[in-house]
């Protein structure tokens, strides 16, 4: 027991083993979505905890035990790793994600042959993801009829085929396919194709007798109807007495019939053909004048357009007075009024076969009738545009406009609009309208469904465009223009991405490449990837000042990719990396001694002793402490330094002359200013009583008991690295000065006497007529006479 107690008291050492962190992440994620995960540890002595989502890394702030990270899922092989580093050892907990992407589904229909099924439907599953398990379910009239499971690991199949027949009793059916990803972990929503309306296929069939006779008044108009149905819709060829004419619709309008003729209509499709003969007989009728003469019937109005379900009325008036009976003959509506004015009225006209007529029976049993022209029309109950969920740029695509329950169909015109602009017009004459089979169930006009297709090749400008179709009944200038427009159909066009205008500046440690605003266009919305020197960069990493440079931004989607170079500038406040001491030369231009670092480039100001200055050239007395202040929009910083101004030696005293006093001591100091401080020395006459000593950088000359032999020039020389200067002191003997004084007086006196002598000599020369030039004879005589006169004058002056 004592041993066990001692063992329990022994302190246990710390566990140095590296235990991987706890990873909390979904295992199945959708492509293009954002993934958020976290990594945690129960250890508190770890060095670093890192969570990596694909190429995105996040570390724990301030050594927290939990690190959370988010990143877009743009890689089908994305991996999540939780890394823990402890005492230099790293351990990891990792998992591979299951990345799924709902595929695009396209449904197409193909006609079969005589020996095959009527139709073959193909459901194409389009996706860029690796093979996955999915199921394709077929629906007929909203009821599931067949399901096919595709095992992605066992086979590669991107379409499902459905062959089928539609009986004549069914007439038509609606088909679609739904694709469901088979994932055990989660249940995704199925992707639904467009709905295809298909009708039973059969050869043209008569919906009337193979021969028909129509009686027409002489000079009247008639419209012939080739009442044949078939699927595919048959093509029509008309002939007159066996001669083909240019008319390819089921309707043939004939104006001013004046003779009996046999018309034939041949309707054909890929499954067969049939011919119908229509006999047009001309009936002789009375002229209008005869009618007026006999009965004088007048209808108001004689032409009537009535909207389906609206009331209608026509007045009938006769000018005849010998009436036996007058009324309206009709199966719909009632008679009102008394002769000679009776009215046919119906409160709600819904019979397209209504053909009322007004008749008069005269007293002589003569009977007259008058039939009005009544057009009952019904605007469609609904006009709707449908198409594939997504279109691809550059690939042909068809939009369908369904017009439901409209009459008369042969007067219908459908106009297609894109963003309010007319892009296509369809009518029965252009064969662009396809009536459904119910339009032909009998020869009478009745409401039925009609469709129109608009085929085009979309481009990126069609994305988000509004397509509408307008169904309009055209009755000519006299009739109404009822129309119904569809709700807008918003086109979704997938196209290759583009990227441009991606220049950006931000402050360090506060923005990421993910924050860079770029003009990115593309559908599906493209993902973006950043590269620097060919290496992919984590777009969520905070950028530092050293991260400025040219990056490549690449955008991509299922339609393609695009890239551009992006100049990223990381801004930061100024900073100095400068010395504490600087030296300059005197009179040197004041340049910046220390350039600050910062983006944008900082503004720089000089300060000395707290006062802002603007230096130009340095002066020798301006050494001292200075400061530079650098500022930009992100901040300001100041740097202090000592500025030492260097200059050559300068003497504070000028040259001098000293008088030697015999027996006295004399001292001369060689002292000068300069930076650096100059070295000094003396040049002097050698003597035993002269001694040179040094004090610091100064040299001192001491003359003990000076004598006349010490007289002379004492030259002080000051030198530093920028130059050399001299200063001279003349030491003179006092006795030598007296001797020199008398010599100067003597020289001055001799000069004075010489000047007096020269003046007297000059005057003497002029009085005696002595000249230094040669004269002519006449001149000599004149000069002699002048001399005699002057002599006479002098004699007279002497006598007196």
Protein Blocks (a to p, Z undefined) as FASTA:
>chain_A
ZZmmmmmmpccdddfbdcdddddddfbdcehiacddddddfbfkbfbdcddehjaccdde
hhiabdcdddddfbfkbccdddddeehiacddddddddddddddddddddddfklcfbdc
ddddddfbdcddddddddeehiafbdcdddfklpccfbdcddddddfklopacddddddd
ddfkbccddddddddddddddddddfbdfbdcddddehiacdddddddddddddddddee
hiacddfbfbdcdehiabdcddddddddfkbccdddddddddddddfklmmmmnopacdd
fbdcddehiacddddddfbfbbfbdcdddfedcdedjdfbdcdddfbdcbfkbccddddd
dfkopacddddddddddddfbdcddddfbdcehiacddddddehiadfklpccdddeehi
afbdcdfklopaccdfklmmpmbdcdddddddddddddfklgopacdddddddebjkbcc
ddddddddddddddddddehiaccddehiacfklpccdddddddddddddeehiacdfkb
ccdfklgccdddddddfkbccdddddddddddddddddfbdcddehiacddfbdcddddd
ddddddeehiacddfbdcfklgccdddddddfkbccddddddddddddddfbdcdddddd
ehiacdddddddddddddddddddddfkbccddehjaccdddehiafklgccdddddddf
kbccddddddddfklmmmmmmmmmmmmmmmmmmmmmmmmmmmmmmmnopacbdddfklmm
mmmmmmmmmmmmmmmmmmZZ
